[in-house]
Amino acid sequence: MSASLVRATVRAVSKRKLQPTRAALTLTPSAVNKIKQLLKDKPEHVGVKVGVRTRGCNGLSYTLEYTKTKGDSDEEVVQDGVRVFIEKKAQLTLLGTEMDYVEDKLSRDRK
């Protein structure tokens, strides 16, 4: 029985920042334009934040609000110059979804 000697060399490699292959949330051009339009009137805000709330027995309800800063545990999605922050509690339920903005006669006439 012969014993063999194995040699290995370990080198330090510069740290690489991993890039996500897919955004947590994608925005349609209509959603991007609407968010830009809304933020134009609120220059102190840097983007919008999507959250989720538990509502009674029918499950979850999504919230959308202006935000001035990114929270420590928020996921940030930047698309076409628009910043959307996703609260930690909402990240799994929104993963891989698409945000759209649709205006129809009913929503347009409501004031």
C-alpha positions as CSV (number, residue, x, y, z in Angstrom):
1,M,0.0,0.0,0.0
2,S,1.7,3.2,-1.0
3,A,0.8,6.5,0.5
4,S,0.7,9.6,-1.7
5,L,1.3,13.1,-0.7
6,V,-1.2,15.8,-1.9
7,R,-0.3,19.4,-2.0
8,A,-2.7,22.3,-2.3
9,T,-2.2,26.0,-2.7
10,V,-4.7,28.4,-1.3
11,R,-4.8,32.0,-2.7
12,A,-6.8,34.9,-1.6
13,V,-9.2,36.1,-4.3
14,S,-10.5,39.6,-4.4
15,K,-14.1,39.9,-3.1
16,R,-16.6,39.8,-5.8
17,K,-20.0,41.4,-5.4
18,L,-22.7,39.0,-6.5
19,Q,-25.2,40.5,-8.8
20,P,-28.8,39.2,-8.7
21,T,-29.9,37.6,-12.0
22,R,-33.4,38.8,-11.7
23,A,-35.1,41.7,-9.9
24,A,-37.4,40.9,-7.0
25,L,-40.1,43.1,-8.7
26,T,-40.3,44.4,-12.3
27,L,-42.2,47.5,-13.4
28,T,-44.1,48.0,-16.6
29,P,-43.4,51.2,-18.5
30,S,-46.8,52.5,-17.4
31,A,-45.9,52.0,-13.7
32,V,-42.5,53.6,-14.2
33,N,-44.1,56.7,-15.8
34,K,-46.7,57.0,-13.0
35,I,-44.2,56.7,-10.2
36,K,-42.0,59.3,-11.9
37,Q,-45.1,61.6,-12.2
38,L,-46.0,61.1,-8.5
39,L,-42.5,61.7,-7.3
40,K,-42.1,64.9,-9.3
41,D,-44.5,66.6,-6.9
42,K,-42.5,65.3,-3.9
43,P,-38.8,66.1,-4.3
44,E,-38.0,65.2,-0.7
45,H,-38.9,61.6,-1.4
46,V,-36.5,59.2,-3.1
47,G,-38.9,56.5,-4.1
48,V,-41.9,54.4,-3.1
49,K,-42.1,51.6,-0.6
50,V,-44.3,48.5,-1.0
51,G,-45.4,46.8,2.1
52,V,-47.9,44.2,3.2
53,R,-50.5,44.2,6.0
54,T,-52.7,41.4,7.4
55,R,-56.3,42.3,6.9
56,G,-58.9,40.3,8.7
57,C,-59.8,36.8,7.4
58,N,-59.2,37.6,3.7
59,G,-55.4,37.5,3.9
60,L,-52.9,40.2,2.9
61,S,-53.3,43.7,1.6
62,Y,-50.5,45.6,-0.1
63,T,-49.5,49.2,0.8
64,L,-47.7,51.7,-1.3
65,E,-46.3,54.9,0.2
66,Y,-43.7,57.5,-0.4
67,T,-40.3,57.1,1.3
68,K,-37.4,59.4,2.1
69,T,-34.9,56.6,2.9
70,K,-34.2,52.9,2.4
71,G,-34.9,50.8,5.5
72,D,-32.2,48.5,6.8
73,S,-34.0,45.4,5.7
74,D,-35.7,46.8,2.6
75,E,-35.0,45.3,-0.8
76,E,-34.2,48.0,-3.4
77,V,-35.3,47.7,-7.0
78,V,-34.1,50.3,-9.4
79,Q,-35.6,50.4,-12.9
80,D,-35.5,53.2,-15.5
81,G,-34.6,55.8,-12.8
82,V,-37.3,54.7,-10.4
83,R,-36.5,53.4,-7.0
84,V,-39.0,50.9,-5.3
85,F,-38.3,49.6,-1.8
86,I,-39.9,46.4,-0.7
87,E,-40.4,45.9,3.1
88,K,-38.9,42.7,4.5
89,K,-42.3,41.3,5.3
90,A,-43.5,41.7,1.7
91,Q,-40.4,40.4,-0.1
92,L,-41.4,36.7,-0.4
93,T,-44.9,37.5,-1.5
94,L,-43.7,39.9,-4.2
95,L,-40.8,37.9,-5.5
96,G,-41.0,37.7,-9.3
97,T,-44.1,39.8,-9.6
98,E,-44.7,42.7,-12.0
99,M,-46.1,46.1,-11.0
100,D,-48.4,47.8,-13.4
101,Y,-50.4,51.0,-13.5
102,V,-53.8,50.9,-15.3
103,E,-56.2,53.8,-15.5
104,D,-59.7,53.1,-16.6
105,K,-62.9,55.1,-16.7
106,L,-63.9,54.1,-13.1
107,S,-60.6,55.1,-11.5
108,R,-60.1,58.2,-13.7
109,D,-63.5,59.7,-12.8
110,R,-63.1,59.1,-9.0
111,K,-61.9,62.1,-7.1
